[in-house]
């Protein structure tokens, strides 16, 4: 998992990848990602930010927490932020990682300055999907004896508007092989418990909601509910993009992240 572009840290309960200098930004991957999935952000953004990409509990080199809940994921994230001696950070979360960001902002509002919420949702099952059906579909490859790495190309192609290519493709697909089966199962069981629609008004910090126009996993309608419920939200729809907006259109995604996090930027406590 190491890379000459970054420094990987695996000697703590939570593993993370780091590069750059500046205001601290923590990147939270999705259900099918690890810290390795953020290369298209870390490489260009490290000249403006201290970029920190974690492995959520049970993923990559991070220890699994059982039972895995959103509250315990948020606490694990705060433990990492404490370990890094950072009073406050910005969060960039994709899909499941966006849910982690939201729960962290609710549980620890003084530790999060701003959030970018990409292709995510305030609640599971807003289209009527049943948790049992969704869980069965996500665990199907494992139950059939396949590895996540084996299933990754088909999964990634199914949730992107156009197939990824080049470095960003092998980084995105490669991240799947770094997820333990136990960690993935725990995450799949956790995700359907998400529903914070009634609490969105409590999150008063500035938020940037980004969604791909063609996202079928967490569609524009979900993102609109999220943006409408947050008191201080910017809303962006990326034309022609599916569920993995950071990988599908990294140039536009990175521009939005940089502009949002650096505009009217108050000094970070040191």
C-alpha angles and dihedrals in degrees: 000000000000122000134189088231095061145028117242121208118199103156096094132067086260119049121212144176120225141187141150136030133259135061109004116251122182117206117210116199128215133251092283099040145080133189087287092068095072100068093114088059103036096051098055098031099050092087089064105029143033095246118206119180116185138200106231116230111295093016128103108334097340122113117251118245116211124233092027113213134164090248092054092045089054091049090050090052091050089049088057092048089050090048089055090048093236116151093197138005143182117243129215111189130181120204106307086016090056088057089052089053092050093049091047092051090051095047099038107023095164093058099058121069102177137352137211110203113194126189093338140128140225091222142016122245099022088147093050097264112157117232093227092055093046093048092049092051094049095047094042096098092050092046089052091055098257124132123236088244090056092050096042101091093052092044095048093047090050095056100041125078092227128012113272117242140201125357096348090055097053092043092051094045093040091057089067092063089057093062117096115229089235092052093048093050091050091049093048090053092048101048099068090058090070116116119136099147092121091052101048093099089062091066102084100164119105112275133188114208114199126181136169115245090229098041107137096175097059102006130201090267090061092049090049091056088050094049093045092051097049112084095218110031136146114204127208130176115197111216117235094005130125133203100308101061096162090057099034097050107012095161094057093037093052092047091054092047094048095046093047097046096043100041112102086352113185116211114270117239111253 
